[in-house]
Amino acid sequence: MSLVFPHTFVPWFRSVAPYIHAYRGETFVVGMPGELVAAGKLNAFVQDLSILHAMGIKIVLVHGFRPQVNEQLAAKGQSPQYSHGMRVTDALALDCAQEAAGQLRFEIEAAFSQGLPNTPMANATVRVVSGNFLTARPVGIVDGVDFQHSGVVRKVDGAAIQRAIDSGAVVLLSPFGFSPTGEAFNLNMEDVATSAAIALQADKLLFVCESDGVHEQPGDANSPVDTELTLADAVRMLANLPPATEPSDVNFYLRHCVRACQAGVERSHIVPFAVDGALLQEVYTHDGIGTMVVDEKLESLREAGSDDIGGIIALIEPLERDGTLVKRDRTEIERDIDLYTVIEHDGVIFGCAALYPYVEARTGEMAALTVSPAVQGQGDGDRILKRVEQQAKSQGLASIFVLTTRTMHWFIKRGFQPVDPEWLPEERKRKYNWDRRSQVLVKKLS
């Protein structure tokens, strides 16, 4: 029997709640290569998809079948043929693809039908809908290579898929499309997933794949994964990379993420299936685990507005309870909201501070500087401090000060100097709590 520890579970569950609220009713298109199934990850992956579904997310799942088709070909004594990073699909390869697709659809539907007690699928009822949602056209002859039965997506029946996911079903798309004459074409999973995401104007396109994301130094697997790429940076990166031919290539999935974002999909992700629960980590944690491509940086440092009051209160309440911060009346926060600066990421407030100016004394108090424990150590406190300093300078203030009982060293490292409380402006000195004995630290602004 596993043990649940409230002191870790409760804070964690509260930390993911904003994402649960934010994503309810949104549409995610998830691309899953056949390698995930070959690696024995299907059941755990489907369990995670079912959790997303239970949280109110509408899901379109697109599966690939590269290794399964190659296995079928090998059983028939044939080798796979590729060119330009695509499979050359002759008649035999098309038969193998149809066999592999049928087997995989059976396995995926069976995985969604699990309901064993004491598993994530207990009490889950997930209907899976498949159909002829894709119209395709042939790749044709490229540089003298006849791709035969290989095709590309011509059209996605987005309206039919939308009706299915609105009814609560998970839509399962196989990488097959049909021409108006009924001819079948073997498609690329990545092309299908991207086209479906564009047709639906999905909120997210996620490739849960062999790649662990885009590294900060492309081609250097030892460099950290870049968890967030702007669309502009991704486009520049692609321009400096040779065409991708293997799934392990940096730009194999990245080019599809870029295409999706350029066509209106808000966010595209590359997530490693090798990490257990990677899909949940990517969706429900601040930095995720793979690479996300967005049209612009999701994190913004800005002035607060009335809509941020709830987020600021939720952020500072734990520190008020443990005595790190002085408790502020909620009406005071509402009254002074225009004095606050916040750091927001994906609609969630992760940091804040307020600047109370004392114009006659040419100084200002930085109050309620708070950074969420989930992102501490990533420089958000420094970014807020720099923003407050800039605001103070623009108001003609010569210094800023803070009152603190527990974080003196953090401020001292950043140029603050301790002074006697008698230094405080008269108006602030009258409100000073001598019982709390807060230290006063001042930083001169150059």
QUIDACOR-V528930 format. One record per helix or strand of 3 or more residues. SS is the DSSP state (2 for helix, 1 for strand). FROM is the first residue (numbers start at 1). LEN is the number of residues. Records with the same first field share a line. If there is no record, write none. Layout:
SS: FROM-LEN, FROM-LEN
//
This chain:
2: 6-18, 34-5, 42-13, 66-10, 91-22, 158-9, 189-12, 231-9, 250-13, 278-7, 306-16, 330-6, 337-3, 373-3, 380-15, 408-5, 421-3, 426-4
1: 27-6, 58-6, 134-5, 150-7, 170-5, 176-3, 184-3, 204-6, 228-3, 267-6, 291-4, 299-5, 340-6, 348-11, 363-9, 399-6, 417-3, 439-6
//
